[in-house]
Amino acid sequence: MSELLITGAHVIDPANGVDGLCDVLVRNRRIAAVTSPGELTGSLPAEKRLDAAGMVLAPGLIDIHVHLREPGQMHKETIRTGTAAAAAGGFTTVVAMPNTTPVNDSVAELEWMLAAERGAAVKLLAMPAATVGSMGLEITDFRALVRAGAVGFTDDGKPVLEDEAMRAALLTAAEVAVPVSQHAEDTRLTGGCSMNAGRMAFRLGLRGMPVEAESRIVERDIRLLREIKQVEKLRPHLHVQHVSTAGALRAIRQAKEGGLHVTCEAAPHHFTLTEEAVGDYDTNAKMNPPLRAEADRRAVVEALLDGTIDCIATDHAPHASHEKEVEFERAPNGITGLETALGLALRVLHRERGMPLARVIALMSAQPAKVIGLHQRGNLKVGSWADLVLFDAAAEWRFAAKDSRSMSKNTPFDGAAMLGRVRATICEGRIVYRA
Amino acid sequence: MTKLAKKAAVLEDVAALLSGTPQEPQPYRSLYAPGSLLTVEHLSIADVAEIFAATARLERMAGVDRARVLAGRTIALLFYESSTRTRTSFELAAKSLGATTTLVSDKSSSIEKGESLKDTGLTLRALGAECIILRHAASGSPFLLARTSGLPVLNAGDGMHQHPSQALLDLRTMLLRLPQFDPARPIDAKTLDGVTVVITGDILHSRVARSNAMLLPRLGARVILCGPEELLPEDAMGLDMGEGRALEIERDFDRALQQADVAMMLRIQKERLEGLSLDLAQYCVQYQLSAERLAAHAPRALVMHPGPMIRGLEITGEVADGPQSAIEEQVRQGLAVRRALLVRALGATA
């Protein structure tokens, strides 16, 4: 019988209201007990005890939005390297997006991706494509895909633009009780655009994506939810990915108040950086949705503080250096994010904005678990999977891209200040990262 | 000595006085090779004065002496977009200084086979190029080339972003041709005090507009941008460098012209419109610089155009060829100013 007793840590388990000194016993890969300090110490030999005094012990982090590039784009990342980066960042569960080559839109693709042979270091889940080939027209076989493990559907990287396709996706997702995760971008307004619209884009001579390109799709999707509720008496779950604008957040806040099932995520770069980071055409500051103006960044922070935003998700999007070292307009969108998410969230939300540590942890574990309907992860309930992150919440350090476990180093946070350093990540009772 | 040359000589002496001025801190210099000119934002007023001083010195030199300034040096012209004026004047400027030039264009090189800008730059460097003059359709590409090649790069126009040598030649044309300008005064933040420059037309797609709107106000000019909303969005105020200098938007062309000491006209860049629909007949009614309009509203203003111009669209032939036009002078100044930029890029003395 495998056992591990983690002693002396400050345990934070937002789902169960735990926030204090506790010991945690792991047995057979699951949480066996959370007790007062010292209660179980005598029952286990020293080699099965891990002294975690001075550390925070929390549910392993959950990232519901990552690009692992396998199959088909393995020069950028593989499931093995991407999940190793996840483990280093304190994540024990990641949800892979479907824009691989080929697109993950079938049971065969999904099963291949989730197979043990891929070598995932942490729990790997996936959201297959909402439409065949992510072409935005005909929806995929939601039922079969959910049976094979799908935790939601998305055409991420692209929106489901057509009303009819989105309505069909929402209706079918409601029947199988998973979210439709929308990349909210009205691509009719963003052709040829490579950064946020505004004065900075004008000065740099770059075509800009207006904030309305995001809010219009969010508003359209909410209208569809309302219609479906009235006509079909169904309550589909819309999840809005990487929200970056005040306008979209206003619409989401209203929809939630109106009783619709809408959740959303924010990416660390959208609450830490603004369009100013583009600087001299730094392609590591190019992503979609783009870095926005300061007013929008602040709106994202406020929405994290007031609970409008349900969770933090990285949109980890690795690209090879030769792909990013090109003209700004030609560079692909996206940055890596798994190893910088916790350090940025603690620095910006906890230290600078006073968000309680337990709230930051909830945004990165219990709440993303809830968005995709996980019950045995994202919490330290007895019987749940022993997914744990142990970190030094006071450690200040600087991220170095060269030390990343990811195959790609495309990050605007090379050298950036971080707060809180992961010391160990435990996934289903196995130590998958240790520093 | 011609009147213009005399005026230029005074400019040079004034610049010499300024040379003791301490440089503003410029951190970009560590990222990009000295002598690079990527955007007018990197130019201090002292830099402009030095460039104009060198321009004047080179102008006064005998041809044989000039041809020794860059003898034995190698300059590459890398052109991903078509160009008549800029390419020819950079090339003639380099040759008149004795440099060896090589022209690489996207149509007849490995660029067609998919070679990246970085690799093209490294190849030119390995072949001995000491400076690259880049024209490219992608905004910001000179920054990439300068970072990856380590060579001084002269931006000869990048997308909708910048065309810094154009702004310098426009400025020098104004200094030589405007009656208001007092050649005895040093080039400083007040040099263009009292001068109003109206830039009219397709501001949205114009790197020339951006370059001038970001350079001229720092020398004291008031710059008015004029054009319809589609071609001149409010975001154009992003060109305002702050510090209380004047940049304004005026939609009414006649009203703008009435204030103009300089009327700078721009071409409608059909190749960059990207689905934007524009009623050209209506545009001409509102924004074409015709002889009648000029006589009625700005009878003494200097008329400028960076070229290429479409006669009969943004400007009539009569105005382009008329006595107020400085368009050919601009081209001449292009050759003169670009010589100085090449000397600066290669760290030579003139």
Chai-1 contact restraints between the chains, C-beta under 6 A:
chainA,res_idxA,chainB,res_idxB,connection_type,confidence,min_distance_angstrom,max_distance_angstrom,comment,restraint_id
A,G192,B,E274,contact,1.0,0.0,6.0,A-B,restraint_1
A,G198,B,D235,contact,1.0,0.0,6.0,A-B,restraint_2
A,R199,B,D235,contact,1.0,0.0,6.0,A-B,restraint_3
A,R199,B,G238,contact,1.0,0.0,6.0,A-B,restraint_4
A,F202,B,D235,contact,1.0,0.0,6.0,A-B,restraint_5
A,F202,B,A236,contact,1.0,0.0,6.0,A-B,restraint_6
A,F202,B,G238,contact,1.0,0.0,6.0,A-B,restraint_7
A,R203,B,G238,contact,1.0,0.0,6.0,A-B,restraint_8
A,R203,B,L239,contact,1.0,0.0,6.0,A-B,restraint_9
A,L204,B,S139,contact,1.0,0.0,6.0,A-B,restraint_10
A,G205,B,S139,contact,1.0,0.0,6.0,A-B,restraint_11
A,G205,B,G159,contact,1.0,0.0,6.0,A-B,restraint_12
A,G205,B,M160,contact,1.0,0.0,6.0,A-B,restraint_13
A,G205,B,H161,contact,1.0,0.0,6.0,A-B,restraint_14
A,L206,B,S139,contact,1.0,0.0,6.0,A-B,restraint_15
A,D280,B,F143,contact,1.0,0.0,6.0,A-B,restraint_16
A,Y281,B,G140,contact,1.0,0.0,6.0,A-B,restraint_17
A,Y281,B,F143,contact,1.0,0.0,6.0,A-B,restraint_18
A,E325,B,K118,contact,1.0,0.0,6.0,A-B,restraint_19
A,E327,B,A138,contact,1.0,0.0,6.0,A-B,restraint_20
A,E327,B,S141,contact,1.0,0.0,6.0,A-B,restraint_21
A,F328,B,G140,contact,1.0,0.0,6.0,A-B,restraint_22
A,E329,B,A138,contact,1.0,0.0,6.0,A-B,restraint_23
